[in-house]
Amino acid sequence: MNNLLKNWNAARVIRLMIAIVITIFSFVSKDYIFLWLAGLFFLQSIFNLSCCACGTSNCSSEADNKRKEIYKDIVKPYSIDNKK
């Protein structure tokens, strides 16, 4: 629960402001169906989610960071001095 309210960036603040504006608009215009949209933006801001696949800005996988050199022992690097 403590992590939900930490590390706020601009995108989370903008989503929260959009949720507040849509909530006010829905009450002023008496169009309460917009509360669903406001709730969506509110949940996105609280849980730091977005509509794209990389919601938490963590798109890279662990496999990309820890690459293995598969043929390291088999393929030798080319060197000009290493003529046969």
C-alpha positions as CSV (number, residue, x, y, z in Angstrom):
1,M,0.0,0.0,0.0
2,N,2.9,2.4,0.7
3,N,4.3,1.9,-2.8
4,L,1.0,3.2,-4.4
5,L,1.5,6.7,-3.1
6,K,5.2,7.0,-3.9
7,N,7.2,7.8,-7.0
8,W,4.6,10.1,-8.6
9,N,5.6,11.4,-12.0
10,A,4.0,13.9,-14.4
11,A,1.8,11.2,-16.1
12,R,0.3,10.1,-12.9
13,V,-0.5,13.7,-11.8
14,I,-2.0,14.4,-15.2
15,R,-4.2,11.3,-15.0
16,L,-5.4,12.4,-11.5
17,M,-6.2,15.9,-12.7
18,I,-8.1,14.5,-15.6
19,A,-10.1,12.3,-13.2
20,I,-10.9,15.3,-11.1
21,V,-12.0,17.5,-14.0
22,I,-14.2,14.7,-15.5
23,T,-15.8,14.1,-12.1
24,I,-16.6,17.8,-11.7
25,F,-17.9,17.9,-15.3
26,S,-20.2,14.9,-14.7
27,F,-21.7,16.5,-11.6
28,V,-22.2,19.9,-13.2
29,S,-23.7,18.5,-16.4
30,K,-25.6,15.8,-14.5
31,D,-24.2,13.2,-16.9
32,Y,-23.2,10.6,-14.4
33,I,-22.1,8.1,-17.0
34,F,-18.8,10.1,-17.1
35,L,-18.0,8.9,-13.6
36,W,-16.9,5.6,-15.1
37,L,-14.3,7.4,-17.2
38,A,-13.2,9.5,-14.2
39,G,-12.9,6.2,-12.2
40,L,-10.8,4.7,-14.9
41,F,-8.4,7.7,-14.9
42,F,-8.4,7.7,-11.1
43,L,-7.4,4.0,-10.9
44,Q,-4.8,4.5,-13.5
45,S,-3.2,7.3,-11.5
46,I,-3.3,5.4,-8.2
47,F,-2.0,2.1,-9.5
48,N,0.3,3.7,-12.0
49,L,-1.2,1.9,-15.0
50,S,-1.7,3.0,-18.5
51,C,-3.5,1.7,-21.6
52,C,-0.4,0.5,-23.3
53,A,1.6,-2.7,-22.6
54,C,4.4,-0.8,-20.8
55,G,2.2,0.7,-18.1
56,T,4.8,1.0,-15.4
57,S,7.6,2.2,-17.8
58,N,9.4,-1.1,-17.4
59,C,9.3,-2.4,-21.0
60,S,12.7,-4.1,-21.0
61,S,12.8,-7.7,-20.0
62,E,15.4,-9.3,-17.8
63,A,16.6,-11.4,-20.7
64,D,17.7,-8.3,-22.5
65,N,19.8,-7.2,-19.6
66,K,21.6,-10.5,-19.0
67,R,22.5,-11.6,-22.5
68,K,24.4,-14.8,-22.9
69,E,27.2,-15.3,-25.4
70,I,26.2,-18.7,-26.8
71,Y,29.0,-19.3,-29.2
72,K,31.8,-17.6,-27.2
73,D,34.0,-20.7,-27.1
74,I,33.3,-21.9,-30.6
75,V,33.6,-18.7,-32.7
76,K,36.9,-17.0,-32.3
77,P,37.3,-13.3,-33.0
78,Y,39.0,-12.4,-36.2
79,S,42.5,-10.9,-35.9
80,I,44.9,-9.9,-38.6
81,D,47.8,-11.3,-36.7
82,N,46.1,-14.7,-36.4
83,K,46.7,-15.9,-40.0
84,K,46.8,-19.6,-40.7
